[in-house]
Amino acid sequence: MLTDFVRKGTLHRRETAPADVTSLIKEANQALSIASTLKPADKDRDDYAYQGVVKLATALLGAAGYHSSHKTEDGDLFVAVKRLLPEQKPFADLADEWRGRRALIAKGKSWPVDGVEADARLERAWSFRAAVFEWIRTHRRDVAAP
C-alpha cells in the first residue's frame, strides 16, 4: 500500500512496538489538549494543534508497520494517511494545506491564522484523532488507544 514511499526511502517497513505507538498517541493528546486550552488568537494554539496532527499521522503509520526516515516530510505523512484512511482524505488535504500555510507564515509570505480558522482546524484535528484511534483499535489490538 505504501511501497512507493519505501522505494523512495521516505518510509521504512518496520514492526513498531506498541509502546512506541502509545507514546506518540500520548504526545498527540498532550499537544491537542494544550491547543484546546489556549485562546483562539494565540499563535501557539495553531502550532500545538498542528504538532498533534503530525504525531497522530506518525502514530498511524507506526501502527501500520511503517517508520519515517530522515527524508520523510509532513506532506508525505498526509499522503500516506489518505491511503490508510481514505475517508480522511478531506482532512489530510486540509492538513497538507495547513503545512504549506505554516511554511509561508514562517517566511512572512502569508497572514497569521485567525481565531476562527484556528478553531476550525482544532475541531477537525480532534475528529482526525478519533479516526486514527478507531483504525488502531481495529488493526492493532496490542496498542492501547483511548
N, C-alpha and C positions, 0 to 999 in steps of 0.2 A: 504494500500500500504506500509506503514511503521510501521505496527502494531508490528512486531518483535522488532523494536527499542523501541517502547512504553513498550512492555512487559519486556524488559531488563532494562528499566529505563534510557536509553540514550537519549530518546526524550519524550516529553510530548505533548499531544494534547492540543492545546490552540489557540483560535482565536487571531490572532495578530493584533493589531491596525495598521491601515495604516501608522500612524506617526512613529511607531517603524520600520516598513519595510523601509520607506523612509529614516529614519535616518541611517540604515545600508547601504543603497544604497549610500548615501552621503559619508559615511566613506570609502566605497569601491572605489568610484570615486576619492576621495582625495588620497587614498593610490596608486591607479594605476596612477594617474596624477603625483604624486611625483616621482614614479618609472620612469615614462617616461622622467622626466627632468634630472635624474641622468645619469652619464656616464655608459656605459655597464660594465666596470670593477669595478664599485663601489659596494661593498658588500651590502650596504643598498638598492640598486636597487632591488635585488632579494628578500630581506626581505619585502620591501613595496609591491612588486608585489604579493608575497605570502599572505600577510595580506589582500590585496584587494580581492584575490580569496576566502579566508576563509569568509570574510564579505559578498561576493556575495552568497556563498553557504548558509550562515546563513540567509540572506535575502530571498532566495528562499524557504528555509524551513519555515520561518516565514509566508511568503505569502501563503504557502500551509497549514498553520494551525498547525505547529509544533514548539515547543520551545525546545532548547537544555537544558540539565541538567548538573550538575557538573560531570557526568560520560561521557559526550559527548567528544569524541576526534575528531581531524580533519579527521582522517581516516573514522570515522562514517559519517561525513558530506559528504565526497566524495562518499561513497556507496549510501547514500540517494539521492545525485544528480543523480547518474546513474538510479535510479528508477523513479525520477520525470522527468528527461530529458534524456531518453535512447540514443538519438542521440549524447549526450555529453559524452558518455562512454569513448571514447579515451582521452578526456581532463580530465575527473575525474580520470582515471588511471594515467595520467601524473601528476596530482595534488597530488595523493597519493604517487607516486614515489618521487615527489618533497618534500613532507613531510618527507619521510624516509631519503632522502639525507640530508635534513636540520638537522635532528637529528644526523646523522653520522658526519656531518661537525662540529656541536656543540661539539661532543665528540672527535674531532680531528682524526676521522677514515676515512675521505674522503677528497678529494681535493676540494678547493673552486670552486664555479660556475664561469666559464669564461664568457667573454662578449658575445660571440656568443650564448651560451646556455641561458644566461640571456635575450638576445634579443628575442630569440625564445619563451621562456616562457612568456615574457611580451606580445608579439603579440598574443599568444594563450589565455592569460588572458583577453585581450580586446575582443576577439571573444566570449569567455565564457560569458562575461558581456552582450554582445548583445543577446545571447541565453536566459540568465536569464531575461533580460528586456522583451523580447518577451513573455516568459512564464507568467510573471507578468501582462503584458498588456492584455493577453488573459484570464487569470484566476482571476485576481484581479483588476477589473476596478476602485476600490476605492483607489488604490495606485498610486501615481504619480511617474511613472518611465520614465526617458527621452526616 
